[in-house]
Structures are given as structure tokens and as C-alpha cells.
Amino acid sequence: MIEKGSIKAIIHREQAYNSALVVLMCGIAGSGKTTFSQKLEKLGFTRLSIDEEVWSVYGRYGIDYPAEKYREYLDESHKRMRSKLVERIQEKKRVVVDSSFWSRSERDAYKQLIESEGGEWRLVFLKVHPNELRRRLKERSERFDANAAFTITEEMLVTFLNGFEEPHGEGEIVIENENE
């Protein structure tokens, strides 16, 4: 994907060190957001993951809670995660938010929240070919952890691909994976 030194260069450019820095990870399921976020965590960032937030409170989709409760639980988890984010911004911490940010309106809402609390943001979009996403999601479906708590079927992936609003002109940093 990207070298550790390159991550530092991308994330730290132009950061005012007297404010919090929040990296918003953006990409479809399987694009590598968690892997990238974990690399930032090793560099001292606090990692906030929506998948882990849902998992820690409610467990595995369709097993520990009924599938029809997912949207409600996801919304509650987003509220908790935003609250944690505000705390970290007020503490002037470096944070990475591991979520798909599939819609521009969601990205804009987070950017506005970050700026209103005095923080800075970077939007990192991981662009991955659909065939590579399929391969990664197949591997992930064989694990049992927070990031595999929600198995992505082919039908769901097609829905995600069709509904995903790629960032354009939003100050995004695009990292492409050209595997096909």
C-alpha cells in the first residue's frame, strides 16, 4: 500500500501543531481503511473505528443482535464516536476515524464538527478496484473480529459500489490500489 514514511508526509504536511489533527478514512468496505488506520495508530494517533464501536457494545451482526437493529445500533455508535472525537479534539490529540464516509454529506458533517471544535482534518480516500475488494472481502469473511462482524455479500458490495460518492474537490488525498 503506502510506506510508513509516506504516511507521515501525507498526514503531517501543513499541520498547525497547536491544534488537533483528525484523519478521516474514506473508502468502500475492504479498501484498507483499518490497516491504514492501524499504521497511524502506531504513529501515535488515537483510532476511532465505527465497526469496533458497534462490535464492542452490540456484538456481531445477525448473531448477537438481529439484523433489523443494525441501523439503530450504527446510529447510536456514530453518536458515541462523535462524542469521543470531540473529546480528543479538545485535548488537541491526533485522531484517525475509521469509517467508510460513503456520502459527501457525512464527510462534510464531520469536517464541520472538527473545524467547529478547533481541529484540522485530512480526508484520505482509498480507491481500490472492485475485483480487489471482492478478494479482500472474501478473506475477511473468514475471520471473527470487529471488522468482520458484518459479512459483505456480493449483492451488498454492488449496492455499496453503486451508492458510494467518491470524493472530488473535497481536499482529499487519494491513494489508489491498481490491483485488478
C-alpha angles and dihedrals in degrees: 000000000000132000120251091241090051091053089056092049093049096046101039101046112120094352114155102224094212092069138057118267118214122190113203111205113212128188147097121284108287096025094117102260094138093046091050091045091052090054089054089047088058087054091057103272121138107237120217113188124187091203091053091045091056092042095049094053105030107017128218122357113254092003109060093023134018117269092237090064093058098095092048092048092045091052091049090048092051090054091052092046093050089051091052089047092054090051091052092047091051088051088052092239130156110248136182118203112209105202133116096248086199095170130058090224091059091047091048092049092053092045090051091048091050094048093044089056092049098258134128125230139206121195112212113192116196107203113196130174112253093241090056089048089054092051093049094045091051090055092045093052088065093061129082109217140101093281092052095043090105113050112214112218123201089255091052092047091053089050090050092048092049095045100041114111106211112216114250122173093357098116090266127165106218121208112186128202107201097192110129 
